[in-house]
Amino acid sequence: MNLALKSIASDVTWIGNIIENARHIRNFVQNHTNALTIYKEYTHLSLLKIADTRFASSFIMLKRLREVKTALGSMVISEYWSFWRKTDQIASKKVKDIILDDGWWEKVDLAIKIMEPIISLLRFADTDKPILGDVYEGWDSMIETMKTIVLANDYEGLEDGTSAESLWSTIKDILISRWDKNCTPLHCLAHSLNPRFYSHEWLNGGSESSHRVPPHMDGEISLGRKLAFRRLYPDRASLDEVEEGFVEFSTACGRFGAYDVIGDRGTKKPYAWWATHGATCPILQVLALRVLSQVTSSSSCERNWSTYGNLYSVKKSRLEQSRAETMVYVHSNLRLIYRQREEWTKGRTKMWDVFPDDMGLDNTVELALANMDLNDPVLEPVTFDDGDPLEGSSSTPAAADRGKGIATDDEEEGDEEGTDSSDELQLVDSGMEESDE
């Protein structure tokens, strides 16, 4: 999906130009202290930068520019905006012309509106929750939603003469091409084993233009499901057994024909439904639980690598492995605790992590803004015993500094003289014992 966004920005010229102009505005404001100072007088929201490792970062930046449109307008009409060096006058004039152009903002609104279905699906899939059974339906719904949005808008103001039909043809080819490369028999199998797509609520909940059919009546899905069955069950006896169970499941008869089994299809989650009603067909239940418990993205695991990269650097190369693992563990759990808060689900800070992965931990200003420590109300019920320090920690300040990778004065002197500081400490201790005797 992220590659589809990049392809759309590359193939649709006017969307690519909007992103380039937005990047120019953001870089100019962030790289010039005068512009950044004026900008901060009108808003407390910062301009989001584009990160190569983040999904849909360009369109998220466009949404932020749209939110601070008033502040940007006030910035360029400020009396202090004209005080620029000759080398910056051309760039500042370009920024001012873009911000004061109402036509450009209309294009920004249109681009955000068109790309919103992809971003919503991308945000839905970028999670550690088991949603493999919803991916196929998510793509179909996203394509239908984008088609409705694209064909419902007017593009007469675009200089390249783009029409709604030509724009949708370009976007559709990109989306279909990406889905054909990523759709596997496993996606079709997960979609077929999701009981929600056989419920009356889902079948009757579509729009008038799109007629929904259960997965076992869709040719493409059935072809992928049969291929997955053959790969998973090469022996004929097991294949016949699992197909017989699927027939009863898809048609709501036999072992899956009870009224409570049918009624729970549209209410229970897929994993819970199979755990509750699938015991009558063990071979199909085991397969469904294995498939429907899969996640669709590995980004949640990869974020731990980013966290460790922030902790372990050239400056902190002496950090003990046990302490680094503990710090990563604490960092990840603080993030999970923050996600239980109301700020995570609503408001301006919706879906914002307390510690971004690309935040350098050496920056104390950013750490102060994180606003999450052991004094947090969520952590009040947690108690810590001073007699049981964390693994890799010590009760002495010098030892604590060594655990953090900070060299103490004794260590620095020992390094300069070419002696081992720990051996010196042992000699001192033995000398004290002899004197006592």
QUIWO-V19743 format. One record per residue. N is the residue number from 1. RES is the residue in three letters. SS is DSSP state (H for helix, E for strand, L for the rest). PSI is psi in whole degrees, -180 to 180 (none if undefined). BURIAL is 1 if it has 16 or more other ideal C-beta (glycine too) atoms within 10 Angstrom, else 0. Layout:
# QUIWO-V19743
n: {N:N}
res: {RES:RES}
ss: {SS:SS}
psi: {PSI:PSI}
burial: {BURIAL:BURIAL}
This chain:
# QUIWO-V19743
n: {1:2:3:4:5:6:7:8:9:10:11:12:13:14:15:16:17:18:19:20:21:22:23:24:25:26:27:28:29:30:31:32:33:34:35:36:37:38:39:40:41:42:43:44:45:46:47:48:49:50:51:52:53:54:55:56:57:58:59:60:61:62:63:64:65:66:67:68:69:70:71:72:73:74:75:76:77:78:79:80:81:82:83:84:85:86:87:88:89:90:91:92:93:94:95:96:97:98:99:100:101:102:103:104:105:106:107:108:109:110:111:112:113:114:115:116:117:118:119:120:121:122:123:124:125:126:127:128:129:130:131:132:133:134:135:136:137:138:139:140:141:142:143:144:145:146:147:148:149:150:151:152:153:154:155:156:157:158:159:160:161:162:163:164:165:166:167:168:169:170:171:172:173:174:175:176:177:178:179:180:181:182:183:184:185:186:187:188:189:190:191:192:193:194:195:196:197:198:199:200:201:202:203:204:205:206:207:208:209:210:211:212:213:214:215:216:217:218:219:220:221:222:223:224:225:226:227:228:229:230:231:232:233:234:235:236:237:238:239:240:241:242:243:244:245:246:247:248:249:250:251:252:253:254:255:256:257:258:259:260:261:262:263:264:265:266:267:268:269:270:271:272:273:274:275:276:277:278:279:280:281:282:283:284:285:286:287:288:289:290:291:292:293:294:295:296:297:298:299:300:301:302:303:304:305:306:307:308:309:310:311:312:313:314:315:316:317:318:319:320:321:322:323:324:325:326:327:328:329:330:331:332:333:334:335:336:337:338:339:340:341:342:343:344:345:346:347:348:349:350:351:352:353:354:355:356:357:358:359:360:361:362:363:364:365:366:367:368:369:370:371:372:373:374:375:376:377:378:379:380:381:382:383:384:385:386:387:388:389:390:391:392:393:394:395:396:397:398:399:400:401:402:403:404:405:406:407:408:409:410:411:412:413:414:415:416:417:418:419:420:421:422:423:424:425:426:427:428:429:430:431:432:433:434:435:436:437}
res: {MET:ASN:LEU:ALA:LEU:LYS:SER:ILE:ALA:SER:ASP:VAL:THR:TRP:ILE:GLY:ASN:ILE:ILE:GLU:ASN:ALA:ARG:HIS:ILE:ARG:ASN:PHE:VAL:GLN:ASN:HIS:THR:ASN:ALA:LEU:THR:ILE:TYR:LYS:GLU:TYR:THR:HIS:LEU:SER:LEU:LEU:LYS:ILE:ALA:ASP:THR:ARG:PHE:ALA:SER:SER:PHE:ILE:MET:LEU:LYS:ARG:LEU:ARG:GLU:VAL:LYS:THR:ALA:LEU:GLY:SER:MET:VAL:ILE:SER:GLU:TYR:TRP:SER:PHE:TRP:ARG:LYS:THR:ASP:GLN:ILE:ALA:SER:LYS:LYS:VAL:LYS:ASP:ILE:ILE:LEU:ASP:ASP:GLY:TRP:TRP:GLU:LYS:VAL:ASP:LEU:ALA:ILE:LYS:ILE:MET:GLU:PRO:ILE:ILE:SER:LEU:LEU:ARG:PHE:ALA:ASP:THR:ASP:LYS:PRO:ILE:LEU:GLY:ASP:VAL:TYR:GLU:GLY:TRP:ASP:SER:MET:ILE:GLU:THR:MET:LYS:THR:ILE:VAL:LEU:ALA:ASN:ASP:TYR:GLU:GLY:LEU:GLU:ASP:GLY:THR:SER:ALA:GLU:SER:LEU:TRP:SER:THR:ILE:LYS:ASP:ILE:LEU:ILE:SER:ARG:TRP:ASP:LYS:ASN:CYS:THR:PRO:LEU:HIS:CYS:LEU:ALA:HIS:SER:LEU:ASN:PRO:ARG:PHE:TYR:SER:HIS:GLU:TRP:LEU:ASN:GLY:GLY:SER:GLU:SER:SER:HIS:ARG:VAL:PRO:PRO:HIS:MET:ASP:GLY:GLU:ILE:SER:LEU:GLY:ARG:LYS:LEU:ALA:PHE:ARG:ARG:LEU:TYR:PRO:ASP:ARG:ALA:SER:LEU:ASP:GLU:VAL:GLU:GLU:GLY:PHE:VAL:GLU:PHE:SER:THR:ALA:CYS:GLY:ARG:PHE:GLY:ALA:TYR:ASP:VAL:ILE:GLY:ASP:ARG:GLY:THR:LYS:LYS:PRO:TYR:ALA:TRP:TRP:ALA:THR:HIS:GLY:ALA:THR:CYS:PRO:ILE:LEU:GLN:VAL:LEU:ALA:LEU:ARG:VAL:LEU:SER:GLN:VAL:THR:SER:SER:SER:SER:CYS:GLU:ARG:ASN:TRP:SER:THR:TYR:GLY:ASN:LEU:TYR:SER:VAL:LYS:LYS:SER:ARG:LEU:GLU:GLN:SER:ARG:ALA:GLU:THR:MET:VAL:TYR:VAL:HIS:SER:ASN:LEU:ARG:LEU:ILE:TYR:ARG:GLN:ARG:GLU:GLU:TRP:THR:LYS:GLY:ARG:THR:LYS:MET:TRP:ASP:VAL:PHE:PRO:ASP:ASP:MET:GLY:LEU:ASP:ASN:THR:VAL:GLU:LEU:ALA:LEU:ALA:ASN:MET:ASP:LEU:ASN:ASP:PRO:VAL:LEU:GLU:PRO:VAL:THR:PHE:ASP:ASP:GLY:ASP:PRO:LEU:GLU:GLY:SER:SER:SER:THR:PRO:ALA:ALA:ALA:ASP:ARG:GLY:LYS:GLY:ILE:ALA:THR:ASP:ASP:GLU:GLU:GLU:GLY:ASP:GLU:GLU:GLY:THR:ASP:SER:SER:ASP:GLU:LEU:GLN:LEU:VAL:ASP:SER:GLY:MET:GLU:GLU:SER:ASP:GLU}
ss: {L:H:H:H:H:H:H:H:H:H:H:L:H:H:H:H:H:H:H:H:H:H:H:H:H:H:H:H:H:H:H:L:H:H:H:H:H:H:H:H:L:L:L:L:L:L:L:L:L:L:L:L:L:L:L:L:H:H:H:H:H:H:H:H:H:H:H:L:H:H:H:H:H:H:H:H:L:L:L:L:L:L:L:L:L:H:H:H:H:H:H:H:H:H:H:H:H:H:H:L:L:H:H:H:H:H:H:H:H:H:H:H:H:H:H:H:H:H:H:H:H:H:H:H:H:L:L:L:L:L:L:H:H:H:H:H:H:H:H:H:H:H:H:H:H:H:H:H:H:H:H:H:L:L:L:L:L:L:L:L:L:L:L:H:H:H:H:H:H:H:H:H:H:H:H:H:H:H:H:H:H:H:L:L:H:H:H:H:H:H:H:H:L:L:H:H:H:H:L:H:H:H:H:L:L:L:L:L:L:L:L:L:L:L:H:H:H:L:H:H:H:H:H:H:H:H:H:H:H:H:H:H:L:L:L:H:H:H:H:H:H:H:H:H:H:H:H:H:H:H:H:L:L:H:H:H:L:L:H:H:H:H:H:H:H:H:L:L:L:H:H:H:H:H:H:H:H:H:H:H:L:H:H:H:H:H:H:H:H:H:H:H:L:L:L:L:L:L:H:H:H:H:H:H:H:H:H:H:H:H:H:L:L:L:L:L:L:L:L:L:H:H:H:H:H:H:H:H:H:H:H:H:H:H:H:H:H:H:L:L:L:H:H:H:L:L:L:L:L:L:L:L:L:L:L:L:L:L:L:L:L:L:L:H:H:H:H:H:H:H:L:L:L:L:L:L:H:H:H:L:L:L:L:L:L:L:L:L:L:L:L:L:L:L:L:L:H:H:H:H:H:H:H:L:L:L:L:L:H:H:H:H:H:H:H:H:H:L:L:L:H:H:H:H:H:H:H:H:H:H:H:H:H:H:H:H:L}
psi: {-39:-37:-32:-40:-43:-38:-39:-44:-29:-39:-30:107:-46:-29:-41:-39:-37:-44:-39:-42:-40:-40:-38:-42:-47:-47:-38:-45:-42:-27:-3:117:-39:-47:-41:-37:-44:-42:-42:-14:-17:-10:155:-4:133:157:127:136:160:124:130:-26:0:151:140:34:-34:-43:-28:-36:-39:-41:-37:-40:-37:-36:-32:26:-44:-42:-39:-40:-42:-31:-46:-18:6:152:-20:-4:-26:-8:85:153:162:-33:-21:-4:-40:-46:-41:-35:-37:-42:-44:-43:-39:-46:-35:3:109:-33:-36:-40:-32:-38:-37:-46:-41:-43:-43:-41:-40:-40:-8:-41:-40:-43:-39:-44:-37:-42:-35:-39:-24:72:167:14:151:97:22:-33:-8:-2:-45:-48:-35:-42:-45:-45:-38:-42:-42:-39:-42:-38:-44:-43:-45:-45:-15:-6:161:136:30:-26:-7:136:-22:4:31:136:165:-40:-43:-38:-44:-35:-42:-47:-40:-43:-39:-46:-44:-40:-43:-41:-37:-32:-29:-20:127:166:-26:-38:-42:-39:-44:-39:-38:-29:0:113:-19:-32:3:-2:155:-32:-42:-42:-34:5:1:170:170:-31:-24:117:117:139:150:155:-34:-7:4:125:-47:-44:-41:-38:-44:-37:-44:-39:-39:-41:-45:-35:-36:-29:84:-26:145:-38:-46:-37:-43:-38:-44:-35:-36:-42:-37:-35:-46:-36:-46:-30:2:52:171:-124:-17:27:2:153:-36:-33:-44:-40:-29:-7:-39:-1:-42:152:151:-45:-43:-35:-45:-34:-29:-45:1:-2:-21:-18:82:-42:-38:-33:-45:-43:-45:-42:-36:-44:-46:-7:6:145:165:-7:142:6:-32:-32:-38:-24:-27:-33:-40:-40:-45:-35:-32:-31:-39:113:-173:-38:-26:43:-12:9:129:148:-41:-40:-39:-43:-38:-40:-39:-40:-45:-43:-46:-38:-33:-37:-43:-38:-42:-33:-9:-7:164:-30:-24:-27:-16:165:-170:-27:23:132:24:130:149:-34:98:149:-29:13:124:130:-7:-15:102:-26:-45:-35:-36:-33:-14:-35:49:114:-171:-12:4:141:-30:-28:3:-39:-13:132:149:135:122:-22:-12:78:161:157:131:-1:171:161:-16:146:-39:-42:-36:-39:-37:-36:-30:-5:17:126:133:171:-40:-39:-41:-42:-38:-38:-40:-38:-9:23:164:120:-33:-36:-38:-42:-40:-40:-40:-44:-43:-35:-40:-39:-40:-39:-35:-40:none}
burial: {1:1:0:1:1:0:1:1:1:0:0:1:0:1:1:1:0:1:1:0:1:1:0:0:1:1:0:1:1:0:0:1:0:0:1:0:0:1:1:0:0:0:0:0:0:0:1:1:0:0:0:0:0:1:1:1:1:1:1:1:1:1:1:1:1:0:0:1:0:0:1:1:0:1:1:1:0:0:0:0:1:0:0:1:0:0:0:1:0:0:1:1:0:0:1:1:0:1:1:0:0:0:0:0:1:0:1:1:0:1:1:1:0:1:1:1:1:1:1:0:1:1:0:1:1:1:0:0:0:1:1:1:1:1:1:1:1:1:1:0:1:1:1:0:1:1:1:0:1:1:0:0:0:0:1:0:0:1:0:0:0:1:0:0:0:0:1:1:0:1:1:0:0:1:1:0:0:1:1:0:0:0:1:0:1:1:1:1:1:1:1:1:1:1:1:1:1:1:1:0:0:1:0:0:0:0:0:0:0:0:0:0:0:1:1:1:0:1:0:0:1:0:0:1:1:1:0:1:1:0:0:1:1:0:0:0:0:0:0:0:1:1:0:0:1:1:0:1:1:1:0:1:0:0:1:1:0:0:0:0:1:1:0:1:1:1:0:1:0:1:1:0:1:1:0:0:1:1:0:0:1:0:0:1:1:0:1:1:1:0:1:1:0:0:1:1:1:0:1:0:0:0:1:0:0:0:1:0:0:1:1:1:0:0:0:0:0:0:1:0:0:0:1:1:0:1:1:1:0:0:1:0:0:1:1:0:0:1:0:0:0:0:0:1:0:0:0:0:0:0:0:0:0:1:1:1:1:0:1:0:0:0:0:0:0:0:0:0:0:0:0:1:0:0:0:0:0:0:0:0:0:0:0:0:0:0:0:0:0:0:0:1:0:0:0:0:0:0:0:1:0:1:1:0:1:0:0:1:0:0:1:0:0:1:0:0:0:0:0:0:1:0:0:0:0:0:0:0:0:0:0:0:0:0:0:0:0}
